[in-house]
Amino acid sequence: MGLVPTVRYFHANLPIENYGLIGDGTTTALIGRDGTIWWMCIPRFDSPPLFDAIIDAQRGSYFAITPENPVGSRQFYVPDTGVLVTEILSQSGFVSLTDALALQTGTDLAEDAEAARRQLIRSVVVLEGSIDLSVVLKFAQATQVQKISDGFQIQSPEHSGLELHLSTNPPIDNLHAKVHLCSGERMSFALSWSGNYTHTTSNIEEVLKDT
């Protein structure tokens, strides 16, 4: 499977093959080949969207993790899972981004029980070269974001009953950040809306393995 030429998309009418879908049985997210989450409703499929730029790319909200100067990308799933991998080649390096809506440990999808952990996991690793990574979370205008010791507390007016929390490793100072990573270095994100932050970026690989 070869890399497909890519650009940083900021218009809504992408061909459907430029999106990957992740889900946890309760909600889903659409992720572009540029590393941007363009659509995600929480906590359920029929809830208001937290990210909605697929409808209005200029004014909408999104979660972008993208290297500068991308030249090609591809997407595929970890075999027999709903865990999505987006690989992006830039002019200076090659980066792999893994996305999942996490499942609870020991989940049996054949049972009629909620499996969702209510947590979005994003994990990026540089495979070759060095990368200047752009990390941007754009929320609806009235959303309040507060920096706290282990990340960010987010209050969305459309999700008043939820406690949203973003943790990052390494830490970042704001939600529009530039990060330089060299070959083998990683960065992880855990966005939770359950009020339970036990599973954060300290055990991302364990959570991905369970999922």
N, C-alpha and C positions, 0 to 999 in steps of 0.2 A: 504494500500500500504506500504510494508515494505522497509527498507533500504537495498540497495545492496552494498556488499563489494566494496570498491574503493581504488585506489591508485592515486598518482599524475602522470598523464599520460604525457609522453614526446615521444610518437611515433605517427605516422600519421594514422595508420590503425585501428582506433577504430571501433567497431560495431556501426551501425547507431543509435541504441537505447541509446547510451551513450552521444548523443547530444540533446539539446533542441534548437528550432528555434524561434527567435523573428524577427519581421518586422514592418515596418511602411508604406508599400505600395510603397516605393521608394527604400529601400534596406533591407537587412536582416543580422543577425549575428547568428553564431553557437556557442553554449555554452556547454562545457563538464560538466559532473557530478562532476568534480573536481573544478568547479568554474572558469574555464579558457575560455575566448573568443578565439576560434581557427581560426575564419574566419569572416571578415566583410569588405565589400567594401563601400567606400563613394565617392561621395554623392549618387550614384545610384548602382543598381545591376551590371551594366556593367562597372563600374569605377574600377580603380586599387584598390587592397585590402590595407587596413590599417593594418589589422591583417591577417596573412597567414600561421600560423604554422601548419595548417592541411596538407599543402603540404610538408613542410620541418620543422619538429619539432625542430631540432637542430639549424638551422640558421634562422628560420622564426620568425615573430613578433606575439605577443599575449598580452592579458590583463588578468592577473591571480589575483584572490582574493581567497586565500585558507588558511584554518587553518592548523597548524602543526599537524602531526601524525593523518591524517584522517583514519577512520575505516569503514565508510559506508555513502552512500548518496542516495538521490532520487530527482526526478524532477517532477513538475506538473505545470499546468497553473492555475492562478486565474480564477474561473469560468466565461465563456463567454467573455474572453479577450485573448489577445496575450501576457500578462504579465507572465513571467516565474519565478518560484520559485525553487531554488536549496537548499535543506537542507542537511547539512553535519555534521555527527557525528565524533568528534575527541576523543582522549583519555582523554581530559580534559573538553569537553563541546559540545554543540549542537548549530549550527549557521544556520541562514536562510538568503539566498542571493536572492534578487529580481532584475530581469533584464527586461528592456523594451527599445525599440526604441520609444521615446515619440511622442505622437500625439498632434496637436494643440487643444486648448480649443474649445469646441462646434463642433468638427468634425462630419460630417455626411458622413459615409463611402459609403452611397448609391449615393452620388453626385460625379460628375466627377471633383473633385478639389483636389489639393495636400493637404494631411493631415499631412505630416511629419513635425515635429519640427526641424529635423536635430540635434537630441540630443540623446545620449545614457545615460540611467540612470542605476546606480547600487547602491543598498541600502542593507546593511548587518546589521543584528541584532543578538545578542547572546541570545538564548532562555534559555539555561541552562549552568551553570558552568562558566568557563573563557577560553578565546581563545587567543593564540598567532597567529595573522593573518599576513600572508605574502601577500603584495601588490606589484606586479611587472608588469610594462608596458615596454615591449621590442618592440622597433620600428626598422625599417630598418636602416642600418648602417649610412646612410647619413642624417638621420633625426636630426634636431636641436631642443633641448628642453631648454627653458628658464624659470627659476623660477620667478614669478611675485607675486604681493601682494595677489591676490585671487586664486592662483593656478599655472598653468603652461601654457605657450604659446608654441605651437608645430608647427614646420615647416617641412612638409614632401615633399621631392623632387618630389614624385609621385602625389602630390596634391597641386601644386603650386598656384592654384587659390582659395584655401580655407584657412580660418583662423580657426585653431584648438585651442581649449582652454579646459583645464581640471581643474575643481574646485573640492576640497575635503573638507569634514567636518567630523572630525577635520582635520586641515591642516597637510600635510606631507612635509618633507624636500626634498625628492627625489623620483624617480619613481621605487625604489627598497627598500621598507620600511617594517619594522616590527612594528605591532601595537598590543598592549595588550588591550583586551576588556573583561569586566565582564558581567554577566547576566543583560539583559535589555539595555545595551549600544549599540549604533548604529554608523555606519560610512556610509557616502554617497559620491557618485561620479557622476559628470555630465560632459560628454565629448561632446562638441558642435563643429559643423563645419559650422555654419550659419553666424558667425560674430555677432550674437545677444545673449548676455550672461545674459539677464534679468532673465531667469529662470535657476538658479544654485542650489546649494545644500541647500539654505535657504528655499526652498519650494518643496523639493523632493516629499513629500507625496501628495501634491496638484497635481503635474505633473503626478504622478502615478495614482491618482484617475481619472484625465481627460483621461488618456490613457486607 
